[in-house]
Amino acid sequence: MDCRGAFFLCLCFMTSQSETMDTSQEPLRCMKKLETISKGRRLASLPDNIRELENSLLNASFRGNNLTLQTRSIQSLIFKLGCGFAGLSLNSTTMEQYSQAGVSHAMHFPAELTKDTCRARPRELRLICIYFSTAYFFQNANSLVLNNCVLGAQLGQGHVSNLNEPISISFQHNQSLEGYKVTCVFWKEGASKRYWGVWSPEGCRTEQLSPSRVLCRCNHLSYFAVLMQLSQAPVPRELLVPLIYISLVGCSISIVSSILTVLLHFQARKQGDSMTRIHMNLHASVLLLNVAFLLSPLPATPPVPGSACTAVAAILHFALLSCLTWTAIEGFNLYLLLGRVYNIYIRRYLLKLCAVGWGVPALLVLLLVVESSAYGPCTIPVSGSQENGTGFQNMSMCWVQNRWVHSILVMGYGGLTSLFNLVVLVWALRVLQRLRAQDRALNLRACRDSVTVLGLTVLLGTTWALAFFSFDVFLLPQLFLFTTFNSLYGFFLFLWFCSQRRHSEAEMETEMEGFSSSQTML
């Protein structure tokens, strides 16, 4: 062979090497592109870019039987399989870049995986596996994903389903699952109008082998994850529409009622005593609560920056704590009213109450915002039926994410205020009953005030206590009662305000008539 022939062969070899490197680098370019998209939060292009990554992996050229590519948050593996495939097991503990203390995953593919494809057309097959260490690419109302980990697998361009021997996916974790229900799910593309897919448990079985390990057995290939949901029963989808309708209508009526109440109060010539001003502060907190609640689902959608959702969630939590605190202040004021026989004087009384009613909730929320990421999009599990099985179409709103914060500063705080008001209610009933027994004729005002006190205390205290009956047979009645009463909360207070104003005007007219009569007699 002369020099020209040798040079030509060398040139051909170098060209083939360059082409192989280029085709194997194409998936790496797609992976980096996906990471760039996640930083720019361009969710609309996610489906096309993930499909581009899958196609580049299936068409990549490389030496040997497998190829591994990885970036900061994505890892891809390609395997060449034959019709004599005997099964394959993968384990993340061998991957140094992704190994974390107590966190790992594994996948096992049965020999049945290639049988149908080889029976139709024997050829070399490609199995691709993609590991995402972030659930950002599969957002579905910000579902809480165990380990923030998504594993995907695909065999060639075909669709593998209905396997007799399921695929096993193991998730090792170091999180506490107390109070949570874990569910193995797959990404069902095209099943949502808002997102490019939804998580569905169809075809997957969940096994919790130990407190730190969850095993998923699925009869098809797709993208898999483990959803973490609070153990509470999911809301049936058929009840979701009426509950949303009741909430929207009730909160809207309450907002209008609260605005009218505040305007009527300031329109009156006489601004009233400290008790009336306490009522106005309660109306203001209820108004803020209803407005924040109606706005809370809007920033929970992925295109909106996370800081906006955090701000709305913090405002909603502050409004709820303020509302609960002012109900407790109403109970405390009622205790002073009856205990001191209608004679209340405390230096700067209203200023001190405002410091408690607005200051304490503000301090608690500010500490949570500064010290931890307690606020953000929160998933509300909704059960329903889809085309081929039961799935989850989760609702989302900006609310408290941290389970301990929710338990202590939502349920615990609400429970204490409700209990306090109920105790005051029982005590007030006994005091008023004793007053009526002593002198019924001289206590007509006390009788009238008893109706007022009962109405006010029941409206402010007992409706929140319904939150503690969301279990077993009480769940469905509790959902409708709690939604109805508390969404119309501001409207009930408006009715009470109108009733009190009418009584006040009637008393004033009676006094004026008495004064006119006495002047006439003189």
N, C-alpha and C positions, 0 to 999 in steps of 0.2 A: 504494500500500500504506500503510495507516494505521500508527500507532505500535504498536498491539497486535499486528499481523501481523509487523512487524519484530522486536519483542521475542520473539515465539513462535519465529521462525526462528533467532534468535540463541541462544535457550535450547536448541533442538534441536541446534544445531551444538555447543554446549558439552557437552551430554550425550553426544553421539556421540564427542567427543574424550575425555571422561572414561572411557567404556567401552573405547576403544581403548588408552588408557594403562593401564587396570586389567588387561586381558587380556595386554598385553605385559609387565607387571610380575609376572604370576603365575609365569612360568619363573624369574625372578630370585629370587622368594621361595623356590621349590623348591631352587634352587642354594644359597642361604644355609642352608636347612634341612639339606641334605646335609652342609655343612661343620660345622654344629652337631652333627650325629650323629657325625661323625668325631672330634670333640673328646670327646664323651661315650662313644665306643667302643661304641655300641649297634648291633652288627652285624646283629642279627636283623631290623631294619626296613629294611635297605639295599635289598633287591630292590623292595619296594613304593615306596620313595621315589625310586628311579631310574626306575621306570615312571611315577610321577607326574610327574617332570620331563619325560620323553619325551612324555607326553600333553599337558602344558601347552605344550610347544614346538610340537607339531603343531596345536594349537587357538589359538595366539596370533594376535591381530590387529595388524597394523602396516602402515604406508604403505611403498611401494616394493617392491622385489623381494627384499630380504634384511634381516635383523636380526641384530645381534651383541650378546650379553649376556655379562658376565664378572664373576667374583668373584675372590677371592684364589687359589683352586686349581682353579676350573672355568670353562670358557668354552664358550658355546653359540652356534651359528650356525643360522639358519633361511633357507632359500631357497625361493622360489616358482618351480616349474618347469612348463613346458608340454610338450606332446607333440612340439614341435619342438626338444627339448633336444639340444644339440650337444656336450655334455661340459662338465666343470667342473674347474678346478684351484685348489687352495687352498695357501697357503704361510704358515707362522707367522712368517716374517721381517718381515712387514708389521704384526705385532701387537707394539707396544712393550712392553706389560706382561709378555709371556711370552718376550721375546727374551733369550737368554743367550749368552755367548761360546761359540761352537762347538756350540751345541745348538739344533736346529730340527727341524721336521717339515713334511711336505707330503702332500697327498692329491690324487689325480686320479680323477675319475669318468668312465667312458666314455659315449658317446651311447646305448649299448645299455641303459643303466640303466632308462629309462622305457618301453622298447618293449613289453614284455609287459603292463604296467599300462595303457598307452594303447590297446593293441589290444583289451583287454577292455572298458574304459570310459574314453573320452577325457574328461579333466577336468584342472583345475589340481592339481598335486601339490606336496607339501611334502617337502623334503629337509632333515633336521636332522643337524648334526654337533656332537658333544660332545667336548671335550678335557679330560681330567683330568691335572693336573700332579702327581698322587700316585696310587700304585697301591693305596692303602688300601682303596678301595671294591671292589677285585677281589682280595681276599686268597685265595690258594690255597696253604696251607702256606708262606706268605711267599716265594713265587717271586721271584727276583731279576729285576726288570724294567728294561730299558735306559732310561736317562734318567728312570726312575720315571714314565713317560709312557704313557697309555692314550688311544687315539683311537677314537671310535665314530661310526657313521652309520646312519641309518634313513630309508627312503622311505615316507612315509605310514604306514598301519597294516598294510601288507603285508609279505611276506617275500621278499627278493630273493636268489636263489641260482643257481648253475650258469651264471654269465655266461661267454660265449665270450671276451670281452675283459675281463680281470681289472681289478679296482680296484688302483691302485698307492698304496702308503703308504711314504713315505720318512722314515727317522729319521737325522738328523745328530747325532753325539755327539762328546764330547771324552774318552771313557773308553778305557783300554787294555783290549783284548779278548784279550790274550795269555793263553793257557791256558783260554779260554772258548769255548764253542760257542753261537752265537746262532741262535734259532729263531723264526720268525714264527708267532704263535698268535692265536686268537680266543677269546672268552669263551663257553664252551658252558654255557648255563644249565641247571640241574637235573641235571647229570651227577655230582654229588657229594652224599653224605649229610651231610658236615660243613660244607661251604660252599654258597653259592647257585649255584655253578658251578665249572668247572675250565678251565684253559687247554688248548687243543687245536690242533695244527697242521693239522687237516683242512681241505683246500681252499685252503691257503696255500703259497706257494713263497718260499723265502728266497734272496736274492741279496745278497752282500756286495760292493758295488761298489768300496769303498775301505776302508782301515783305520778311517775315521771315518764311514762311511755304510752303512746297511743298507736294502735295498729289499724290501718285502713285496708280493707279487702274490696277491690273494685273489679267489675267484670268487663272493663273497657279501658282504652287509653285516652288520656286527656291531661289537663292540668289539675293537680290535686292539692288540697290543703285541709287543715283542720280548723273549723270555726269554733270560737269560744263564745258562748252565750250564757247570760245569767240563767240560773235554773228555773226562773219563773216560766210559766206556760206561755207559749207564743200566742199572740192575738189572732183569732181566726180571721181569715181574709174577708169572709162575707160580712163580718161585723166592722171592718175597718172603715168602710165608706160612711155608714151612719155615725160612727164615733167622730170621724173627722168633720162631718157636717154639723154635728151637735157642738163640737169645739169651736168651729169657725163662727157659727151663728151666735152661740152663747157668749163667746169672748167679744164679738163685735157689739152685741147689745150691752154688755158690761162696760165696754170702753165708752160708748155714748152715754150710758147712765152715769158713769163716774165723772165724765166731763160736765154733764148737766148739773150734777150735785155740787161740784166745786164752783161752777159759775153761779148757781143760785145762792151759794153761801156767801160769795164775795159781792153779789148783787144786793144782798140784804143790808140794810142800814146798820143793824146791830150785828157785829161779828160773832157774838156769842161768848160763852164762858170757856173755861179750859176743857170741859167735857166735849163741847162742840168742836173745838180745835183738834182734839184727839181723834174724833171721828173723821175730820177732814184729812188728817195725816194717814189714817187707814185707807180712805178713798184714794189718796194719791199713790199709796203703795200698791193697791189693787189695780189702778190704772196702769202703772208701770209694769206690773206682772202680766197683765193681759196683752199689752203691746209687745213686750219682749217674747212672750210665748208665741204669738202669731208670727213674729219675725224669725224665730229660732230655726225652722226648717230651711230657710232660704240660703244662709251661708254654709250649710252642711254639704252642698253639692261640690264636687271636686274642682271645678274651674275657679271657685272663689278661694282667695288666700286663706290659709289656716288661721292667721291672726284675726281675721274678721269673725270667724266662727268662735274663736276663743273669747273675743270681746263680748259677743252676743250671749254666749253661755255664762260668762261671769256676770253680766247684767241681769240675766234671767235668775241666776242663783241669788244674787243680791236682792232682787225684787221679791223672791219667795221668802227669803229670810226676814226681810223687812215686814212683809205682810204677816208672817207668823208672829214676829215680835210685837207688832202693833195689836194683834189679837190678844196676846198676853197682857199688854198694857191696858187694853180695854177691861180685861178681867181684874187686873190690879186696881184700876180706877173704880170698878164696880165694888170691890171689897172695901175701898176707902169710903165710897159713897154710903154704903149701908152700915159699915162698922163705925163710922164717925157721925152717923145720923145726919146726913146731908150737910155736913160742915167740913169742907176740905180747904185747908190752906197750907201749902208748902212753898217755901221760898223758891222762886224761879222753877216752879213745878213743871211747866210745859217745856222749858229749855232742857231740863234734866231728862224728861221723857223722850224728847227728840234726840238727845245724845245717845240714849239707849236704842230707840227705835230705828234710827238711821246709822248711827255711828258704829254700833257693835256689828251689824251685818257687813258694813263697808270694811271694817278692820279684818274680819274673817276672810272675806273674799280677796282682799288685797294680799293677805298672807299666802293664800292659796295660789294666786297668780304669780307672786314673786318666787315662792319656794318650790313649786312643783307644777307639772303639766296636768293639772286636774281637770281642765276644761278642753272641750273640742267636740268633734262629731260623735254622736252616740247612737248606736244601733238599737232599734226596737224590733225584736223578732216577730215576724208575721208568718203564720203557717197558711198554706193554701195548696191547691192542686194545679199542676202544670200539665202539659200535653201527655207526657209519658210517666208521670209520677209526681210525688209530693216534693215541693221545693220551697225555698225561702225567698220571699220578696221583702227584704227588710226595709223598714222606714228609718229615716235618719233625721236627727235634730241636733242642734248645738246645746250641749248640756254637760253635766258632770260625768267624766269618764272614770275617775278613780273610784273603785268599789268601796274603799274605806271612807272616803269623803262623803260618798252617797249615803252610806250607812249611818255615819255620825252626824253630818251637817245637813242632811235632808230628812231621812226617816227619824233619826234620834231627836233632832231639833223639833221637827213637827210633832213627834209623839209627846215630848215634854210640854210644849205649849198647849196641845189639845188636852192633855191630862190636867194641866193647871186650870184651864178654863172649865173643864167638867167638874173639878173639885169646887171651884168658885160658884158654879151654877147650883150644885147641890146645897152648898152653904147658904146661898142667896135665897133659895126656895124655903129653907127652914126659917131664916130670919123673917121673910115676908109673911110666911104662914103664922109666925108668932105675933107679928104686928097686927094682922087681921083678927086674930083670936082675941087680942086685948081690947081693941075698940074698933069695931067695924065701921061705925059712923064717921069717926075722925080720921079714918085712914083710906078714904076714897082715892086720894092721890097715890098712896102706897099700892093700892090694888091696880091702879092704872099703870104705875111704874113697874109693877111685877110683870105685866104683859110685855112692856117695853124691854125690860131686862131679859126676860126669857127669850123674846124674839131676837134681840141683839146677840146674846151669848150663844144661842143655838146656831144662828147664822155664821157666827165668827169661829166657833170652836168645833162643833161636832162634825161638820162636813169634811174637815181634813182628816178626821179619825177614820173615814172610810178607806183611806190608803192602806190600812193595816188588815183589810179583809180580802186581799187579792190572792186567795188560795182556794183550792178544791172547788166545792160547789158554789162558793161565794164569788168566784172570779167574774163571771159574766154579769150578774147583777151589780157587783161593785164597779165594774167598768162603766156601766151606763149611769149609775147613781152618782159616782164620783165625777164623771165628765159633765153631767147635767148640772148638778148643784154648784160645782166650783167654777164652771164656765159662766154661769149666771150669777156668780158671787156679787159682782158690782151692781147688778140689777136689783138683787134682794136688798142690798144696802141702800140703794136709791129709794126703794119703796119704804124702807124704814125711815129714811130721812124725810120723805114727804109726809109720812104719818106723824112724825115728831113735830114737823113744822106746822101741820094742821092743828095739832093739839096746842102748840104754843100760841098760835093765832087765836084759837078759841078761848084760851085762858086770858089772853090780853083783852079780847072783846068783853069777856065776863067782868074783868076788873074795871074796864072803862064804864060798863053799864052800872056797876055798883057805885063807882065814883060819881057818875052823873046823878044817880038816884039820891045819894047822900047830899049832893049840892042842891038838888031840888027841894029836899026836905028842909034844908037850912034856909 
